[in-house]
Structures are given as structure tokens and as C-alpha cells.
Amino acid sequence: MLASKYLFFTSKNKIPTNKINSYYLMIKSGMIKQLSSGIYTWLPTGLRIIKNFKKIIRKQMNNINFIEILMPIIQPSNIWEVSGRIYDYGDELFKIIDRNKRNFFLGPTHEEVITYLINNEIKSYKNLPLNLYQIQVKFRDEIRSRLGVVRSKEFLMKDAYSFHLNEKSLKKTYNIILDTYKKIFDLIKLKYYIIKGDNSIIGGKISHEFHILSNNGEDSIALSKSGNAYNTNLVKFFISKKKININKNFLIKKLIKINKSVNFKYIAKKLNSSTSNIIKTIIVKTTEKKFSLLALLIRSDYKININKIEKLNENILKPLSILSEKDIISLFKVNQYSLGPINLNIPIIADYSVINMSNFIIGSNINNKYYININWKRDLPIPNNIQDIRKIYNKNLTCNKKNSLIINKSIEIAHIFQLGTKYSKLMNVTIQNIKKEKIPLYMGCYGIGISRIIAAIIEQNHDNNGIYWPSSLAPFKVAIIPINMYKYSVIKKICFDIYQKFISLKIEVILDDRKESPGVMFKDIDLIGIPHIIIINNNNIINNNVEYKFRKTGEKQIISINKIIDFIINKEKFN
């Protein structure tokens, strides 16, 4: 490719070193352009990278005998009603109504569609196991799109599905996929962690997530000193309950009024205490008729973990529905900060963080009035239901005494599931086995976030000058930068000779033949992250040499013109 025929779309704005992240660099390097919040056009550079990644994925999926298909983006709502996930996804579903007033969704995932397909096409156990995959655009009506393609309304995924006669066959395919994903991520030189997954609304009992560390991530994983990784939604944080006896250190309970309730920090300051000494009460909805509400008790300096709460076997409404301050005022006649567990006639779940507290503060259920010096047993019965419902933090976090954990921000890049018979039972998908018995199919699903991984790689591979891509993904493998090509004909000849040799070898190369200053050419090539850079100038060609630069490290070498192509080929084998 000649640079004069290419559209760079690069930005000349200086990169602020304290704000580097994948989104900023994708915009600056001309990979994407925002159309609206969470909606992006993929420009030539970004699209070339996506195409390279698709090639890698297709090759590896084909190697394990998965067959590619393409399912529709638009899905009828009735199949979501059958599976029941229409309620799980709720407002995240993009809704469409056609001219005949029929309801459709823009698909956020394709479990229902693939199950419907299999139900109508596969009738004999002899067709199993069956492995299918697609690379398709997905849609989710995100409440808050952020970090560009990391969390967007429209995104690109590779999703695969397998169907089996029994659990043993499912597990075999699952393990093959697990190894294949490792191979894919190793090929693109991604540093990743595998953790036990949170099955959430997809379903099934066993799953694994793939994460990369990133300070800009919105997920988190816990890492041990030994290098093991854990899901922060699944790591349990227990505090042993000490024996509580009434003693002389328990101060006298008092009811104190303050002028207003701004937040817990304000309340703590007015009461000469700290937020770690206040118990906050959160009200959530349940599916019960007798008690449609439930109270959660947690230290006010902690946050609840929604995933943990939704997994509790307490008939809690899913997705978790937390009462707003307006609802609390309407139902309890008190503001949310003044709400407390005393005389609260609904079920209570207490977090472990509150059980060992003493002389603590709670809302009195009277506006702007608080009880101080509250103690369990004496002033308040210890809740019967004590659970781990908090988000975990680095402070005092341990997996066990020998293996302490540190919380790290992360980006989830892939997720695989053993779904079992969830969808086949919901959608009545059965098959006749060798004994001519009708049994539900076992199913697995396996996703890779393609557009998200492009961002994840940038998070791990950038510097102040831009991106440095692994060769397997780079928009071009080699860049040729001539200095004063239009002044010295010999430079032009050497440039085009090297350029044509790379083309004959089918190695993607770009020759910057633009009438731009060397500074502009260097900045653009560094910014878009081409791994191997050949600089041709008059000073070096006198000695039959060129200058070579390895983008990732900035390492430079003087190499003979006759050896430069072999040098680059030997440095990094091209796929």
C-alpha cells in the first residue's frame, strides 16, 4: 500500500501522558470515529486489524472442527419470551416494531436463535456432537457507554455453540475450546488471566472468564502472590463472628438529631465518628407475596456486590431492584440515610462486615435522627441471615492465611460456558438417543469480544508515541519511510525495490510516499503501531545500508540493503 493512496485519519493532537487509554489512542490513531454515544465507524486502520484478528480466530476454530454460520441480527421477541431471558436483559434489549406491529430485538447474544435452529434441524443423535460458530455484530442498550469499544451499544463478537448427547461430551468440547482460546490469545501476544466465571444471566453451572489487567478496566480480578487469579464476584469474604457479651465498654445508647442528612460522610462528621462505624440499610425487592421487600445491612463505607446478592437463595428479584430514595420516603416516611434496622418489619440480610461492630450508628427511622452507641443483643438482635454481600477491596483481603490477594482492575475479553440443558429444557429441544428415548440436548457457548480485545491489546501495548501492535494483528507488518525521496532518485528506487519484494512475499507493507515532512511520517507510523520500520536516507545508502527500527522497543540498527528483508523475516515469522 502506498501511503498517498491510504486514509490515515490520524489526529495531530498531543497525547497527554496521564490520560492514555485505548479509546483515546483508537481515536488519535484513526482506528474509529464516533457517530453517537457507544456507536463507532471502523476506519481503514481499525478495520485491517479486525480482519487480521478474524483470520486468526477462523483458522483456530476451523482447526477444531467448528463450522461457521451467520445468524440474523434481528430476533423475534417470542423466542426470548420462551427462554424467559426477556426479563433478565430488560432495558438492555434494543426493541424494534415492524410495520405489522410485531416485536423484535437487535440481538445482544444468540443462544435462543441457535437453539431454535437446532430444534428444527437436528433430529438424530448421530448428528452429535455439533459445533457451530459465527462472527457477528451484537447490540446492547447500555445505560452508560464508556471507554469506546470496551463498553459500547454495538460490538463485534465471535460466539460459538456446541450441542451434545451427554455431559461428558460437552466437557470434552469445553476443554478443547479452553485450550483453543489460550492459543488464540498467545498468538496475539496478549497477557491474560483465566478465572472461574460468573454465569450470570447466560446460565449453566460452570464457566471461565478471560481477563487482561488494565487501570482503565471496569471489571476486577483478585491476584494472589503465587500468580493465581480469582473472580471478585465469587471470592468470599468472611469475618468470624466473635462471641458478643454485654460489657462495660458498651456505651449508652442515645438518639441524636442533626440538621440534615446529606450523605454518610456528613453524618459521620456531625456525630464525631467515621463512615466505618455506621451501618446503612438498603431496601431491595423480592418475588415473595408476603414480604415483597428485604433489607440489606452493610457498613456505610462499603458497597454491595450485586452479583453476590443475585446468587443468594432468598427469592430476591433479578435483576436486582434497589429502592430509590423517592420510594423509601413513600413507603417508610423517612429519607434513605435515616432508615435503620430497628423495628423494621421485613426480612434482613446482614453482611459479615457489620457483625463484629460495637458502639455503632444506625438510622432511627425518624428523619435526621440517629441512634449512636448501638450494640448487638442489647439494642438490636443479631440478624439470623448473615451473608457475604459486599464488594471486596484490597484492604485486609485474604484467600487464606498463606495466600493474600490483591484486587486489580481488569477488562473481560472472553467467556465460555457449560450451559447444560438450560435452553433445551426451556425451549423443549429434545433428541432421540440410541434407545429411542427423547432426552434434552446438552449445550455449551463460547464467546470472544473481538472489538473489545482490540482495545485490550492497546491497553497493554502503547507508549507516549502511540500503539505498538504484535505482527499478527498490525495494520501493516512493515513501514518504509524515505527521507527526501523526491529530491534523490536513488532513494526512490531503493524504496520501491524493497517495497515490491515485500509485496511479492505477501507481507503487508506501506511505503510513505507522501510529500510530508519526516516528522509527520514518523509520527503517523509510530501512532498506528507498525512493528517494523525501515528508514531510507542519503547518509546510509552511500554505504549500501538502511536504518531499521523495532517499534515496540524503539531499538535501531544499521543493516545492509541486501539483508534487510531477511532480517525482518527472521526477526518475526509471519503467519
C-alpha positions as CSV (number, residue, x, y, z in Angstrom):
1,M,0.0,0.0,0.0
2,L,1.2,3.5,-0.9
3,A,0.6,6.0,1.9
4,S,-0.6,8.5,-0.7
5,K,-3.4,6.1,-1.6
6,Y,-4.3,5.4,2.1
7,L,-6.6,7.2,4.5
8,F,-4.8,7.6,7.9
9,F,-7.4,9.7,9.8
10,T,-4.7,10.3,12.4
11,S,-5.1,13.3,14.8
12,K,-2.3,15.8,15.4
13,N,-3.3,16.5,19.0
14,K,-0.6,15.8,21.6
15,I,-1.2,12.7,23.8
16,P,-1.5,13.7,27.5
17,T,0.6,11.1,29.2
18,N,-1.7,10.9,32.2
19,K,-4.7,10.1,30.2
20,I,-3.5,7.4,27.9
21,N,-6.1,4.6,27.3
22,S,-7.3,2.5,24.4
23,Y,-10.2,4.8,23.5
24,Y,-8.0,7.9,23.2
25,L,-5.4,6.0,21.1
26,M,-8.1,4.5,18.9
27,I,-9.4,7.9,18.1
28,K,-6.0,9.5,17.7
29,S,-4.6,6.7,15.5
30,G,-7.6,6.9,13.2
31,M,-9.0,3.5,14.0
32,I,-12.5,4.5,14.9
33,K,-14.7,7.6,14.7
34,Q,-17.7,8.2,17.0
35,L,-21.1,8.6,15.4
36,S,-23.0,8.7,18.6
37,S,-22.5,7.5,22.2
38,G,-21.4,3.9,22.1
39,I,-21.6,3.8,18.2
40,Y,-18.5,3.9,16.1
41,T,-17.4,3.8,12.5
42,W,-14.3,1.5,12.0
43,L,-11.9,3.3,9.7
44,P,-9.3,1.6,7.4
45,T,-6.6,1.1,10.1
46,G,-9.0,-0.3,12.6
47,L,-10.8,-2.5,10.1
48,R,-7.5,-4.0,8.9
49,I,-6.7,-5.0,12.5
50,I,-10.1,-6.6,12.9
51,K,-9.7,-8.5,9.7
52,N,-6.4,-9.9,10.9
53,F,-7.9,-11.0,14.2
54,K,-10.8,-12.6,12.3
55,K,-8.3,-14.6,10.3
56,I,-6.6,-16.0,13.4
57,I,-10.0,-16.8,15.0
58,R,-11.3,-18.6,11.9
59,K,-8.2,-20.6,11.5
60,Q,-8.2,-21.9,15.1
61,M,-11.9,-22.5,15.2
62,N,-11.7,-24.4,11.9
63,N,-8.8,-26.5,13.3
64,I,-11.1,-27.9,16.0
65,N,-13.9,-28.7,13.5
66,F,-16.3,-25.8,14.4
67,I,-18.4,-24.8,11.3
68,E,-19.0,-21.2,10.6
69,I,-22.6,-19.9,10.1
70,L,-24.1,-16.4,10.2
71,M,-27.3,-15.8,12.3
72,P,-29.6,-12.8,11.9
73,I,-29.1,-9.6,13.9
74,I,-32.9,-9.1,14.3
75,Q,-34.6,-11.6,16.5
76,P,-38.3,-12.1,17.2
77,S,-39.3,-11.4,20.8
78,N,-41.3,-14.6,21.2
79,I,-38.2,-16.8,21.4
80,W,-36.9,-14.6,24.2
81,E,-40.2,-15.0,26.0
82,V,-39.9,-18.8,25.7
83,S,-36.5,-18.7,27.3
84,G,-37.5,-16.1,29.9
85,R,-34.4,-14.0,29.3
86,I,-36.5,-11.1,28.1
87,Y,-36.9,-10.3,31.8
88,D,-33.3,-10.8,32.6
89,Y,-32.0,-8.4,30.0
90,G,-34.8,-5.9,30.5
91,D,-33.9,-2.4,29.2
92,E,-30.6,-3.6,27.7
93,L,-32.6,-5.1,24.8
94,F,-32.9,-2.8,21.7
95,K,-36.5,-3.1,20.7
96,I,-37.9,-2.9,17.2
97,I,-41.5,-3.0,16.0
98,D,-42.1,-3.8,12.3
99,R,-45.0,-2.5,10.1
100,N,-47.2,-5.4,11.2
101,K,-46.7,-4.4,14.9
102,R,-44.6,-7.4,15.6
103,N,-41.9,-7.1,18.3
104,F,-38.2,-7.8,17.5
105,F,-34.9,-7.2,19.3
106,L,-31.4,-6.4,18.0
107,G,-29.6,-9.5,19.3
108,P,-27.3,-9.0,22.3
109,T,-26.5,-12.7,22.1
110,H,-27.7,-15.7,20.1
111,E,-28.5,-18.6,22.5
112,E,-32.2,-18.5,21.7
113,V,-31.6,-18.3,17.9
114,I,-29.2,-21.2,17.8
115,T,-31.4,-23.3,20.0
116,Y,-34.4,-22.6,17.8
117,L,-32.3,-23.5,14.7
118,I,-31.1,-26.9,16.2
119,N,-34.6,-27.8,17.4
120,N,-35.9,-27.6,13.8
121,E,-32.9,-29.2,12.0
122,I,-31.2,-31.8,14.2
123,K,-33.3,-34.9,14.9
124,S,-30.9,-37.8,15.4
125,Y,-28.1,-38.4,18.0
126,K,-25.9,-39.4,15.0
127,N,-25.5,-35.7,14.2
128,L,-23.9,-35.0,17.5
129,P,-21.7,-33.5,18.7
130,L,-22.4,-30.5,16.6
131,N,-20.1,-27.4,16.8
132,L,-21.1,-24.1,15.2
133,Y,-19.7,-20.5,15.4
134,Q,-20.2,-17.1,13.9
135,I,-18.6,-13.7,13.8
136,Q,-21.4,-11.2,14.2
137,V,-22.4,-7.7,15.4
138,K,-24.3,-7.6,18.7
139,F,-26.3,-4.8,20.4
140,R,-26.9,-3.8,24.0
141,D,-28.7,-0.6,25.1
142,E,-26.0,0.3,27.6
143,I,-27.1,2.7,30.3
144,R,-23.7,4.3,30.1
145,S,-21.3,3.6,27.2
146,R,-17.7,4.1,28.2
147,L,-14.1,3.7,27.1
148,G,-15.1,3.5,23.5
149,V,-15.4,-0.1,22.2
150,V,-14.8,-1.6,25.6
151,R,-18.5,-1.0,26.5
152,S,-20.5,0.2,23.5
153,K,-24.0,-0.2,22.2
154,E,-22.8,-2.0,19.1
155,F,-19.9,-4.5,19.3
156,L,-18.4,-7.4,17.4
157,M,-18.1,-10.9,18.8
158,K,-17.2,-14.4,17.9
159,D,-19.7,-16.7,19.5
160,A,-19.7,-20.4,19.3
161,Y,-22.2,-23.1,20.3
162,S,-21.9,-26.8,20.8
163,F,-24.6,-29.5,21.2
164,H,-24.2,-32.9,22.8
165,L,-25.9,-36.0,23.8
166,N,-24.4,-36.0,27.3
167,E,-22.4,-34.0,29.8
168,K,-19.2,-36.0,29.2
169,S,-19.2,-34.9,25.5
170,L,-19.9,-31.3,26.5
171,K,-17.0,-31.2,28.9
172,K,-14.6,-32.7,26.3
173,T,-15.5,-29.9,23.8
174,Y,-15.4,-27.3,26.6
175,N,-11.8,-28.2,27.4
176,I,-10.9,-28.1,23.7
177,I,-12.3,-24.6,23.5
178,L,-10.4,-23.6,26.6
179,D,-7.1,-24.7,25.1
180,T,-8.0,-23.0,21.7
181,Y,-8.7,-19.7,23.4
182,K,-5.3,-19.9,25.1
183,K,-3.8,-20.5,21.7
184,I,-5.6,-17.5,20.1
185,F,-4.6,-15.1,22.8
186,D,-1.0,-16.4,22.8
187,L,-0.8,-15.8,19.0
188,I,-1.7,-12.1,19.5
189,K,0.7,-11.9,22.5
190,L,-1.9,-11.0,25.0
191,K,-1.2,-11.2,28.7
192,Y,-4.3,-12.7,30.2
193,Y,-5.7,-14.4,33.2
194,I,-8.3,-17.2,33.4
195,I,-10.7,-17.2,36.3
196,K,-13.8,-19.2,37.4
197,G,-16.7,-17.4,35.7
198,D,-19.9,-15.8,37.0
199,N,-22.6,-17.4,34.9
200,S,-25.0,-14.5,35.5
201,I,-28.0,-14.4,33.1
202,I,-26.4,-16.7,30.4
203,G,-26.9,-19.8,32.6
204,G,-25.2,-23.0,33.4
205,K,-23.1,-24.0,36.4
206,I,-19.5,-24.0,35.0
207,S,-17.9,-21.2,33.2
208,H,-14.5,-19.4,32.8
209,E,-13.7,-15.8,32.1
210,F,-10.6,-14.4,30.4
211,H,-9.3,-11.0,31.7
212,I,-6.5,-8.6,31.0
213,L,-5.3,-6.2,33.6
214,S,-6.0,-2.5,32.9
215,N,-6.2,0.6,35.1
216,N,-9.0,1.7,32.7
217,G,-11.0,-1.6,33.2
218,E,-14.4,-1.7,34.8
219,D,-14.2,-5.3,36.0
220,S,-11.8,-6.6,38.6
221,I,-9.9,-9.8,39.5
222,A,-8.1,-10.8,42.6
223,L,-4.5,-12.0,42.1
224,S,-2.5,-14.0,44.7
225,K,1.2,-13.8,45.3
226,S,1.6,-17.2,43.7
227,G,0.0,-15.9,40.4
228,N,-3.4,-17.4,40.8
229,A,-6.4,-15.3,39.7
230,Y,-9.9,-15.2,41.2
231,N,-13.2,-13.7,40.4
232,T,-14.0,-10.9,42.8
233,N,-17.7,-11.7,42.4
234,L,-17.1,-15.2,43.7
235,V,-14.3,-14.7,46.2
236,K,-15.9,-15.0,49.7
237,F,-15.0,-12.5,52.4
238,F,-15.9,-14.0,55.7
239,I,-15.2,-12.5,59.2
240,S,-15.6,-14.9,62.0
241,K,-18.3,-13.8,64.4
242,K,-16.9,-13.2,67.8
243,K,-18.9,-14.0,70.9
244,I,-20.9,-10.9,71.8
245,N,-21.4,-10.2,75.5
246,I,-22.7,-7.1,77.2
247,N,-19.7,-5.4,78.8
248,K,-18.6,-2.1,80.3
249,N,-17.2,-0.9,77.0
250,F,-20.6,-0.7,75.6
251,L,-21.7,3.0,75.8
252,I,-25.2,4.2,76.5
253,K,-27.5,4.3,73.5
254,K,-28.6,7.8,72.5
255,L,-30.9,9.4,69.9
256,I,-29.2,12.3,68.2
257,K,-30.6,14.8,65.8
258,I,-28.7,16.6,63.1
259,N,-29.9,19.4,60.8
260,K,-29.9,17.4,57.6
261,S,-28.8,14.2,56.0
262,V,-26.5,14.9,53.1
263,N,-24.5,11.7,52.9
264,F,-22.8,9.2,55.3
265,K,-19.6,11.3,55.4
266,Y,-21.5,14.3,56.5
267,I,-23.5,12.3,59.1
268,A,-20.2,10.7,60.5
269,K,-18.6,14.2,60.8
270,K,-21.6,15.6,62.6
271,L,-21.7,12.7,65.0
272,N,-17.9,12.8,65.6
273,S,-17.5,9.3,64.1
274,S,-16.4,7.7,60.8
275,T,-18.3,6.0,58.0
276,S,-16.8,2.7,59.0
277,N,-18.9,2.9,62.2
278,I,-22.2,3.5,60.5
279,I,-24.5,0.7,59.3
280,K,-26.5,1.6,56.2
281,T,-29.8,-0.1,55.3
282,I,-30.6,-0.8,51.7
283,I,-34.0,-2.0,50.6
284,V,-34.4,-4.4,47.6
285,K,-37.4,-6.0,46.0
286,T,-38.2,-9.7,46.3
287,T,-40.5,-12.1,44.4
288,E,-42.4,-13.0,47.7
289,K,-46.0,-12.0,48.2
290,K,-45.8,-11.9,52.0
291,F,-42.6,-9.9,52.1
292,S,-42.1,-8.0,48.8
293,L,-39.1,-6.1,50.3
294,L,-35.9,-7.1,52.0
295,A,-33.3,-5.1,53.9
296,L,-29.6,-5.4,53.4
297,L,-27.3,-4.2,56.2
298,I,-23.7,-3.2,55.4
299,R,-21.0,-0.8,56.6
300,S,-21.6,2.6,55.1
301,D,-18.1,2.8,53.7
302,Y,-18.6,-0.5,51.8
303,K,-20.6,-1.2,48.6
304,I,-22.8,-4.1,48.0
305,N,-21.9,-6.7,45.3
306,I,-24.9,-7.1,43.0
307,N,-23.7,-10.4,41.6
308,K,-23.3,-11.9,45.0
309,I,-26.8,-10.8,46.1
310,E,-28.5,-12.1,43.0
311,K,-27.0,-15.5,43.6
312,L,-28.5,-15.7,47.1
313,N,-31.3,-18.2,47.5
314,E,-33.6,-15.6,49.1
315,N,-36.2,-15.0,46.4
316,I,-34.5,-11.7,45.5
317,L,-35.9,-10.1,42.4
318,K,-33.5,-10.4,39.4
319,P,-32.0,-8.2,38.1
320,L,-31.6,-6.6,41.5
321,S,-34.0,-3.8,42.1
322,I,-32.9,-1.3,44.8
323,L,-35.5,1.1,46.1
324,S,-34.8,4.7,45.2
325,E,-34.9,7.5,47.9
326,K,-38.3,8.5,46.5
327,D,-39.7,5.0,47.0
328,I,-38.2,4.8,50.5
329,I,-39.8,8.1,51.5
330,S,-43.1,7.0,50.1
331,L,-43.1,3.6,51.8
332,F,-41.2,4.3,55.1
333,K,-41.8,8.0,55.5
334,V,-38.1,8.7,56.1
335,N,-35.1,9.6,54.0
336,Q,-32.7,6.9,52.9
337,Y,-29.9,7.9,55.3
338,S,-32.2,7.9,58.3
339,L,-33.6,4.4,57.5
340,G,-32.4,1.8,60.0
341,P,-33.0,-1.8,61.1
342,I,-34.7,-1.1,64.4
343,N,-38.4,-2.1,64.3
344,L,-38.1,-2.8,60.5
345,N,-40.7,-5.4,59.9
346,I,-39.2,-7.0,56.8
347,P,-36.6,-9.8,56.4
348,I,-33.0,-8.7,56.9
349,I,-29.7,-9.9,55.4
350,A,-26.6,-8.6,57.2
351,D,-23.2,-8.5,55.7
352,Y,-20.3,-10.1,57.7
353,S,-18.8,-6.6,57.9
354,V,-21.4,-5.4,60.5
355,I,-21.5,-8.4,62.9
356,N,-18.4,-7.6,64.9
357,M,-19.2,-3.9,65.2
358,S,-19.9,-2.3,68.6
359,N,-21.0,1.2,69.6
360,F,-22.1,1.8,66.1
361,I,-24.6,4.2,64.5
362,I,-27.8,3.4,62.7
363,G,-30.8,5.3,61.3
364,S,-33.7,5.6,63.7
365,N,-36.5,5.6,61.1
366,I,-37.1,9.2,62.1
367,N,-35.9,11.9,59.6
368,N,-32.4,13.2,60.5
369,K,-32.3,11.3,63.8
370,Y,-29.7,8.6,64.5
371,Y,-29.0,6.2,67.3
372,I,-25.4,6.2,68.4
373,N,-23.7,3.6,70.7
374,I,-25.8,0.8,69.3
375,N,-24.7,-2.8,70.2
376,W,-25.9,-6.2,69.2
377,K,-28.1,-8.2,71.6
378,R,-28.5,-5.2,73.9
379,D,-30.1,-2.8,71.5
380,L,-30.6,-4.9,68.3
381,P,-31.0,-8.6,67.8
382,I,-28.3,-10.3,65.7
383,P,-29.8,-11.0,62.2
384,N,-30.4,-14.7,61.6
385,N,-29.3,-14.3,57.9
386,I,-25.6,-13.3,57.6
387,Q,-24.1,-13.4,54.2
388,D,-21.1,-12.1,52.2
389,I,-22.7,-9.4,50.1
390,R,-20.0,-6.7,49.8
391,K,-17.6,-5.7,47.1
392,I,-14.2,-6.8,48.2
393,Y,-11.2,-4.4,48.5
394,N,-7.5,-4.8,48.8
395,K,-7.6,-3.8,52.5
396,N,-7.3,-6.9,54.7
397,L,-8.2,-9.2,51.8
398,T,-7.0,-12.8,52.1
399,C,-8.0,-16.0,50.3
400,N,-6.4,-17.9,53.2
401,K,-3.6,-17.2,55.7
402,K,-0.8,-18.2,53.3
403,N,-2.2,-16.7,50.1
404,S,-3.1,-13.0,50.3
405,L,-4.9,-11.4,47.4
406,I,-4.6,-8.0,45.6
407,I,-7.6,-6.6,43.7
408,N,-6.7,-5.4,40.1
409,K,-8.9,-3.6,37.6
410,S,-9.4,-5.6,34.5
411,I,-11.2,-6.0,31.2
412,E,-13.1,-9.2,30.5
413,I,-12.3,-10.3,26.9
414,A,-13.9,-13.7,26.7
415,H,-16.3,-16.0,28.5
416,I,-17.1,-19.7,28.0
417,F,-20.0,-21.7,29.5
418,Q,-21.2,-25.2,30.1
419,L,-24.9,-24.4,29.7
420,G,-26.0,-28.0,30.2
421,T,-29.7,-28.5,29.4
422,K,-30.9,-25.0,30.4
423,Y,-32.1,-23.8,27.0
424,S,-33.1,-27.2,25.6
425,K,-35.5,-27.6,28.6
426,L,-36.8,-24.1,28.4
427,M,-37.4,-24.3,24.6
428,N,-38.3,-28.0,24.6
429,V,-35.4,-29.1,22.4
430,T,-35.0,-32.9,22.6
431,I,-33.3,-35.6,20.6
432,Q,-33.8,-39.4,20.3
433,N,-30.9,-41.3,21.7
434,I,-29.8,-44.9,20.7
435,K,-32.5,-46.3,23.0
436,K,-35.1,-44.2,21.1
437,E,-35.7,-42.1,24.3
438,K,-36.3,-38.4,24.0
439,I,-33.7,-36.5,26.0
440,P,-32.8,-32.8,26.3
441,L,-29.7,-31.7,24.5
442,Y,-26.6,-30.6,26.4
443,M,-25.2,-27.2,25.2
444,G,-22.1,-25.1,25.5
445,C,-21.5,-21.5,24.4
446,Y,-18.2,-19.7,23.9
447,G,-17.7,-16.0,23.3
448,I,-14.8,-13.8,22.3
449,G,-15.3,-10.0,22.3
450,I,-13.4,-9.1,19.1
451,S,-13.8,-5.3,19.2
452,R,-13.2,-5.3,23.0
453,I,-10.0,-7.3,22.6
454,I,-8.7,-4.8,20.1
455,A,-9.0,-2.2,22.9
456,A,-7.5,-4.6,25.4
457,I,-4.4,-5.1,23.3
458,I,-3.9,-1.4,23.1
459,E,-4.2,-1.1,26.9
460,Q,-1.1,-3.5,27.1
461,N,0.8,-2.2,24.1
462,H,1.3,1.6,23.9
463,D,3.7,4.3,24.8
464,N,3.7,8.1,24.6
465,N,4.0,7.9,20.8
466,G,1.1,5.6,20.1
467,I,0.4,1.9,19.7
468,Y,2.8,-1.0,19.0
469,W,0.9,-3.9,17.6
470,P,2.0,-7.6,17.5
471,S,2.8,-8.5,13.9
472,S,-0.2,-10.9,13.8
473,L,-2.6,-8.0,14.1
474,A,-0.8,-4.9,12.8
475,P,-2.5,-3.0,10.0
476,F,0.8,-3.4,8.1
477,K,3.7,-5.5,9.1
478,V,6.4,-3.2,7.6
479,A,6.6,0.6,7.0
480,I,9.1,2.1,4.7
481,I,9.9,5.8,5.4
482,P,12.1,7.6,2.8
483,I,13.8,10.9,3.6
484,N,13.8,13.3,0.6
485,M,12.6,10.7,-1.8
486,Y,11.6,13.4,-4.3
487,K,15.0,15.0,-4.1
488,Y,17.1,11.9,-4.6
489,S,16.0,9.5,-7.3
490,V,18.3,6.7,-5.9
491,I,16.3,6.8,-2.6
492,K,13.0,6.5,-4.5
493,K,14.4,3.5,-6.5
494,I,15.6,1.6,-3.4
495,C,12.3,2.3,-1.6
496,F,10.3,0.8,-4.4
497,D,12.6,-2.1,-4.9
498,I,12.3,-3.1,-1.2
499,Y,8.5,-2.4,-1.3
500,Q,8.0,-4.7,-4.3
501,K,10.0,-7.5,-2.7
502,F,7.7,-7.4,0.4
503,I,4.6,-7.4,-1.8
504,S,6.0,-10.5,-3.8
505,L,6.4,-12.2,-0.4
506,K,2.8,-11.3,0.5
507,I,4.0,-9.3,3.6
508,E,1.7,-6.3,4.2
509,V,3.9,-3.2,3.7
510,I,3.2,0.5,3.5
511,L,5.5,2.9,1.7
512,D,5.1,6.5,2.9
513,D,5.4,8.3,-0.5
514,R,3.5,11.4,0.7
515,K,5.1,14.8,0.3
516,E,5.2,15.3,4.0
517,S,8.0,16.2,6.4
518,P,9.9,13.3,8.0
519,G,8.4,14.3,11.4
520,V,4.8,13.8,10.1
521,M,5.7,10.4,8.6
522,F,7.4,9.2,11.8
523,K,4.5,10.3,14.0
524,D,1.8,8.6,11.8
525,I,3.7,5.4,11.5
526,D,4.6,5.3,15.3
527,L,1.0,6.2,16.2
528,I,-0.7,3.4,14.2
529,G,1.8,0.9,15.6
530,I,3.5,-0.7,12.6
531,P,6.1,-3.2,14.2
532,H,8.9,-3.0,11.7
533,I,10.1,0.3,10.3
534,I,12.7,0.8,7.5
535,I,14.2,4.4,7.2
536,I,16.0,5.2,4.0
537,N,18.1,8.3,3.8
538,N,21.0,9.6,1.8
539,N,23.5,9.2,4.6
540,N,23.0,5.5,4.9
541,I,22.5,4.4,1.3
542,I,26.0,5.8,0.4
543,N,27.3,2.7,2.4
544,N,24.5,0.5,0.9
545,N,22.7,0.5,4.3
546,V,19.3,1.4,5.7
547,E,18.2,2.1,9.2
548,Y,15.8,-0.4,10.9
549,K,13.6,0.5,13.9
550,F,11.6,-2.0,16.0
551,R,8.5,-0.1,17.1
552,K,7.9,-1.8,20.4
553,T,11.3,-1.1,21.9
554,G,12.5,1.8,19.8
555,E,15.6,-0.3,19.1
556,K,17.5,1.0,16.0
557,Q,20.1,-0.8,13.8
558,I,22.0,-0.1,10.6
559,I,21.5,-3.0,8.2
560,S,22.6,-3.8,4.7
561,I,20.1,-3.1,2.0
562,N,20.6,-6.7,0.7
563,K,19.9,-8.2,4.1
564,I,17.0,-6.0,5.5
565,I,14.2,-8.2,4.2
566,D,15.7,-11.5,5.5
567,F,16.5,-9.7,8.8
568,I,12.8,-8.8,9.3
569,I,11.5,-12.2,8.3
570,N,13.9,-13.9,10.7
571,K,13.1,-11.5,13.5
572,E,9.5,-12.4,13.5
573,K,7.9,-15.2,11.5
574,F,4.7,-14.0,9.7
575,N,1.6,-16.1,9.7
